[in-house]
Amino acid sequence: MTIAILGAGKLGEALLSGMLRSGHDPGDLFVTARRSGRAEELSARHGVEAVSNPAAAARADVLILTVKPQDMTALIGEITNVVTPDHLVISVAAGVTTAFLEHRLAAGTPVVRVMTNTPVLVDEAMSAISAGAHAGEEHLRRTEDLLEPVGKVVRVPEAQQDAVTALSGSGPAYFFYLVESMIDAGILLGIPRGVAAQLLVQTAVGAAVMLRDSGEHPVMLREAVTSPGGTTITAIRELEKHGVRAALLAAIEAARDRSRELASPG
């Protein structure tokens, strides 16, 4: 199986790196980029061949489209006469539906839509995949095989992809924002920035591992830290008083709506 990553930025390079670590032969991988210098850089770093978009479509069995949503129409215009139903097209562009791609590609072309997130850079991505009208179990399984080396994969109906984008696609930014705010709080309380960052980063890692490995609901884990009349419940009261939960709900809903607006790239 030959694979081409089209429009490879940071995300595309992370996927490429994961495939190489999982045992893919560099000779079976192709890469394209908007800038020729970027493509040559990826070729030199990873030992794969840099080609044009049409050449990638002509030579690869699987095409992974990693361009920005606004660049998708132009990319499809370059490859539409080359792609056939024998290809598997995997799109990781936010908001771009399988129907949008199917309408512009040869009839019967299998398309799988993916929403992943930036922890792909450290092999801890959360990816959600959805089958288009012509993609079956074989295509979903092949997509999972390509993504599992860089994190976890879940299947969802495509109707849920905008919500997935808002929740886990944008999710790392919410955590970074929260940790940034807590570091500022540490500084306010007199702790040096470096020490505050060390305290909170490890706290975040430990809490995430507990969530992943304990199987406990987050409410149960939070209550285990919350003693009657103690410091934690006092802090939680302030969070509730300032509407932090409601703000998160509103923020994620707004992100979902924005993902829907991106569904018709220009």
N, C-alpha and C positions, 0 to 999 in steps of 0.2 A: 504494500500500500504506500503510495506516494502522497505527500501532504504539502500544501502550499499555504503560507501565512501571508495574506495580502494586507498591505498597509501597516506593517509591523512597527508600532511604537513600543512603549514600555510593556504594555499588556501582551502584545504579540511576542516580544522577546522573552517574557516570562514563560509563556506557553511553549515557545521553541525550546527554551532551556529545560523545561520539565520533560518534554518529549525526548530530548537527548539523554537526560538522566535515566529515563525509564527504558532505554535500550534501542530507541529508533536510530537507524543508520543515517548519518548526516547526508549520505548520497541520495536518500529518499525524501529529503526535505528541501523545499524552496522557500525563498522569502522575497517580498517586494516591499518597497517603501516609497513615500512621496518624494523624498530627496534621494538622489543617486548616491550621495555620500553616506547617508544612513544605511542604505542597502549594502554598500560595500563594507561598511563597518561591521554590520551583522555577519556578513559572509566571512570576514577575517576572524572575528571573535569566535564563531561557532562552527566554522568549517562547512557551512551549507552554501548552496549556490544562490546568488542574487539574480533575479530575472525580472522581466516586465510582467505586468498584470496579465496580458493575453497569453504570454508564454507559460506563466504559472498555471493558468486555467487549462492550457493545452496539454501540459505534462503531468499534472497531479490528479489523483483520484478524489482527494478531499481538499476543499477550499475553505479556509478559515478566514472570514472577513472581519478585520479588526479596525477598520477605519471609523472615524467619527460619523455620527448619524448624518450630518450635513454633507458629508463626502460620499455617501453610499450611492447616490444616483449616478455620479460621475464614474465611480468604480464599476458599477454594473454595466454602464454603457460601454466600457472597455472590454468586458468579458462575455457579454450576452450572446454573441455569435459563436462562442467557443464552448460554453457550458452545455452539457447534455444531461439527460436523465440518468446517465451512468455515473455522474458526479454525486458527491455528497457536499452540500453547501452548508456551512456552519457560520452563523452570524452572531457576533458578540456586541453589536451596536445597540445602544440603549434606544428603546422606543420603536425600532424598525421591525415591523411584523413579518411573519413568514409569507403572508398574502402579498405584501408589497414586493418581496423578492420573487415569489412564484409568478406574479403577473408579468415580470420583466425577463424571466428566464424561460428556457425551453419548457414546453408543457410536460408535466410529470417529473420535473426535477425535485428530488428530495431536499428539503430545507429544515434545519434544526436551529431554533433560536436559543441563545444562551445569555444569561445575565450572570456575570461573575463579579468579583470585587478585588480591590488592590492587594489584599493579603496573598494573592497569587504570587507576588514577588518573593514571599518567604514560604511558599508551598503550603499555605493555610487558607486558601481561597474557599469561599462558599459559592458554588455555581448551581444555578437552576436551569434546567433545559426543558424545551417544549418542542413537540413534533409538529411540522407543517402538514399540509393535506396529503403529501406524497411520501412522508417519512414514516418508516415502520420500526419494528423492534430492532432490527439489525442496525439501522441508522442511529437509533438512540444508544444502543450498546456501544457502537463504535465511538460515538461522541463521549460517552462516559469514560471509555478507555483512554481517550486523549486528555481528559480533564482531571482524572483521579490522581495522576502523579503530582498535581499542584494543589490538592485540597479535596474537599468533599463535594458530592454531586447529588442533587435531588431532582426528581421529575415533577413538573407542575403543569396544569393546563395553561395554554398560552394566555387565556383571559386573566390569569393572575400575574403575568410578567411585569406589568406596570407597578403592582404592589410589591413584588419582589425587588424591583429596581429601587423603590423608595425605602424598603426595609433593610435589605442586606447589600444591595449595590452601593447605596449611599451610606450604609450603616457605619463603616469604619470612621467616616468623618464625624459622626455624632459622638463616637467614643473618644476620638482625638479632642474634640471640642470640650467634652466633659473633663478629660484629664487635664487639658490646658487650664480650664477654670479652677480645678482643684489645686494645681501647682501654684496658680496665682493666690489661692487662699492660703496655701502653706507659706508663701512669701509674706503675706499680710500678717500671719501669725508669728513671723520672725524666723522661719526656717530658710536656710540658703536655697537658692533655686536648684542647684545640682542635687542637693540632698532631698528636696521635695520631689523632684522628678524621679529619683531612684526609688523613693518610698512608694510613689503612686504607680509607676510602671510595673514594679513587681507585684503590687497589690492588684492591679488590673489583670496581670497574667495569672496570678493565683486564683482570683475570683472566676476568671474564664475557665480555667481547668476544672475547678469545682463544679461549675455549671455543666460542663461537658461530661465529666466522668462520674458525678454523683448520681445522676438521674433524678435529682430532687427538683421540685418546682422552685423558681427563684424566690417566691414568697417564703417558702420554708427556709431557704438559706439566709434570706434577710432576717427573718425572725430569730434565727439562731444567734445572730450578732446583736439583737436588740433586747437589752435588759430593761425591765420595768424601771422607769424613772431615770434611765441612764443617759449617756451622751448621744448614743445613736438615735434613740427615739426623739430626742430633742432636735437633732439635725433633720430627721425625717419630717417632723412637724413643720419645720421651716420650709422644706422643699414643697410640701403640700400647700402651705400657706401662700407660697409664691407661684403656685400653679405649674410646677415643673412637669408633672405628668400630663396635664392638659396641653402644655406647650409642645411636648414631644409628639402627642397624638396629632396635633394640628400641623406640625412640621412634616411628619411623615406623609400625612394626607396631601399636603401641598407638593411634596416631591412626587407622589403618585400622579397628581394632576399634570405636573410638568412633563413626566414621562409620556403621558398620553398626548401632550402637545407635540412631542417629538416624533410621533408615529408616522408622520408624512414628511420625511426629509426632502429637502430641496436639492 
